[in-house]
């Protein structure tokens, strides 16, 4: 297999359906006018939107793409200078403000990213992100075999 696709998981799927539903309601209300057709088109385009990364190993290229109405768009970039796979540990800061007590609470969420590192070790491509370290290890093992690249420690 020479081409691999990784689709991004949409975390705001409910927002997408809510906005799509609003477009559909506007289309029903304004159906007598030609504006209704525009809202139906926007509804269908919003529901068919997907994004991700595509790797073509025979040409040693990759692209970040998006798909709307079945049409895939994205620029191809070279993979020749990307030499290592690694797992990077990150933290996301989550702040909650409570207006009743006028306090804020800060918590941190740790997650792990499987990255494809450039040989200069300054830029990288995020292939996978997970809250669990075990899932990241499974993913990096599979992709190190597919891409035939070594697994190294991030930051060294």
N, C-alpha and C positions, 0 to 999 in steps of 0.2 A: 504494500500500500504506500503510495507516494504522497498523498494529500491527506492532511488531518484538519478537522474543524473543531474548534472549541467555542461553544456558545456561552455568552455571558448570562448569568442568572439575574433576572430582573427582580430587585427587591421591592420596587414600587409597582407591582402588578395590580394591586387594588386601585392605585391612583390612575393607572392606565385605563382600567375598566370604568372607573368613575367618569373620567373625562370623555371616554368613548361613549358612555351612556348619555352624557350631556349633549354630545354632538348628535346622537340619535334622536333625543327629545327635540332638539332644535330643528332637526330635519323633518320630524313629524309635524311640528307647529308651522313651519314655513314651506310645506310641501307644494302649496299652490303657486308659490313664487319659485323661480329657478334657483334660489339660494338653498333650497332643500337638497338638491343634487350635490351641492358643494359640501354640505354637512354629512351626507351619506358617504361621499368619497373620503372625507377626513376621518370618519368613523372606521371605515375599512382599512385605510392606511395606518391608522394608529394601532389597530388590532393585529396587523400583519408585520409590525416593526420588530426586528430582532437584530442583535449585534454580536460580534465575536471576533475570533482570530482564525486565520487560515494559514496553514503551513504547506508549502510545496517543496518536498525534500529533493526531488530530481533536479530542480533549478536552484535549490538552496535560497528560497525566498519565503517571505511571510507578508501578511497584510492584516490590518485591522479593518473590518468591514461592517456594514450595516445592510439590512435587507428591508425594503419597503415594497409591498405588492409583488414579491418574488424577484425583484431586481436587486442584484448584489453590487455594491459600490465600495471601493477602497483602493488605495495605492499600494503597489508591491514594493517591498524593501528587501535588501540583501541580508542574508543570515550568515555570511562568511566570517564576520568578525565576532560572532557570538560563540564562545568556546566552552562555557561551563553551565551546569545546572546547580542550583542551590536552594535552600529553604531559608527564608528571611522571616524573622519574628518581628511583628509590629504591634503597636498599641493604638487604639482609638479612644480619644477622650470623649466621654459622654457627660455633659453637664445638665443638671436638672435644677430648675429654679422654682421654689415654692413661694408664691406671693403671700400666702397666709402668714407664714412665719418670717418672711423676708430673708430666707437663707438659700444658699445654693449647695448642692451636693455634687461632687465630682467623682465619677467612677471611670475605670479604664477597662476596655475589652481587648483581650489579647487574641490575635489571629496570626496565622502562618501563611505566607505566600511562597509558592514555587516560582522561582524566577530563572530566566535564561539570561546569563550575564555576558556583557561585552568583554572583549579581551582587556580593555583598559580598566574594567571593573568600576566604571562610573555610571554607565547606563545599563538598563536591564528591561526585559519584557516580562510582565506578570502573566504567567500561564494559568495559575490556579490559586484560589484563596479559600482557606477553611479555618474554622475555630479549633478543630481538632488536629493535633500534630500527627496522629496515625494516618489520617486521610491524606495529608500532605506527603507523608513518606510513601504511601502506596502510589500516589500520582507521580512522584518524582522517579520511583523505580521503573514504572511503565514507560515514562517519557525518556529516561536515559537509554533504554533499550531501543526505542523508536528513533531517536535522534542520534544515537551512538555517541553521546557526549558524557564526559566524566562528571561525577557529583563532587562538588567541593564545598567547603565551609564558607559561609557568607562573611565578607569583611577581611579575608586573609588572602 
